[in-house]
Amino acid sequence: MEDIYALSDTQIQKKIGRKLKAVRLNQNISQGSLAKSSSISRSSVQKIEAGEIGSFDTLLRILRTLGMLDEIHHLCEEEQMSPSEYFDMVNSTKKSRRKRAVGNIKKNKEESEW
């Protein structure tokens, strides 16, 4: 397996472009059809497949159309708390809870008929 951190940004973009092209062809989708379904131009599809990813929005549209959003799903996940972090958070909220009221009930000067 190749170390992704050893690659330049350009090399990574070219790998992504080749992968997207392979997925598109495996799904038997033309560049024009992908462009239309993604609401982008055909030239944008050509550029991305050549490794020229200029817009993250365009990349997301293509990933969504090809059913590949799962590839970046882990970037959208919330970080999970460890049990000790959860315990600390719960205990910190308990410490700041009010123990008793400070003020007194003010009685109305006018008395009710009840």
N, C-alpha and C positions, 0 to 999 in steps of 0.2 A: 504494500500500500504506500502510495506516495505521500510525503509530508506536505500538507497544504500550506504550511507556514514557510516552506522553502521556495514557494512559487511567487512570482511577481503578480501584481494586480492584473496586468494584461494577460498573463498566462491563465489565471483563474477565470477571467471573463471569457477567454477563448474556450476553456473547458466547459463552462456553463453553456455557452452558445452551441458547442457540439452536442452536448447532452440534450438540450432543448430540441435541436434539429432531429436527433435520433428518436426522441419520444414522439415528436410530431409525425415523423415518417412511419414509426411503428403503429401509430393510431390512424394512419392513412389520411392525414389532413394536409391539404395544400397550404402554402404560405398565404395565399389570398383568403382562404376560408378562415385560417387562424387569425389573420388580421381583422377580418370582418367580425368574427365572434368576440374578439378582444377589444373592439372599437379603437384600433390603431391602424396605421398605414402599413401597406405591404413592405415598403422600404424599411420601416422600423423593425419588422420581423427579420428581414434580410440582415440588417445591421446587428441585431442581437445574436443571430445565429453565426455571424462572423466574429463575434466577441466584442462588439462595440456597444456595451450596455451603458447608454447615456442617461437613462431615467429609471429610477426604482419603480415608479408608478407603472411604467410600461412593462417592466419585468414582472411585476405582480399580476398584471392583467393576463399576460401569457401563461404564467404559472396557474392562475385560476382556471383559464380556459382548458389547459392541458390536464387539469386535475392533479396538479403537483404542489399545491399549497402546503401539503404535509411536510414537504422538504424544509420549510422554514418555520414550521409550527413551534418548534422548541424555542425560537426567538421570542415568541409571543406569550409563553407560559410564565406565570407568576412563580417567583422563587418560593420553594417550600421551606417552612420553618423547621428547625430541628426541635426535638422534644424539649431540650433545655431552653431554647429561645422562647418557645411557647410558654413554658413554665414561668420564665422571667417576665414575659409580657402580662400574663394573668396576674401574677403577684404584684406587679407595679400598679395595675389598676386598682387592686384591693387596697393598697396603701393610701391612695388618694381619695378614698371614699369618705364621705361625710359621716361622722359618728352621731352627731346630734344637731338639733336646730339651735339657732342663736337667739332669734327674736321671740317675743311674746305675742299672743293673740290679742289684737286690739278689739275691745268691745265697742259696739255701736252705742252712741249716746242715746239714740232714740230707741225706745223699747218697742218690740213688736207685740201684736195682740195675741200672739200664739203663746 
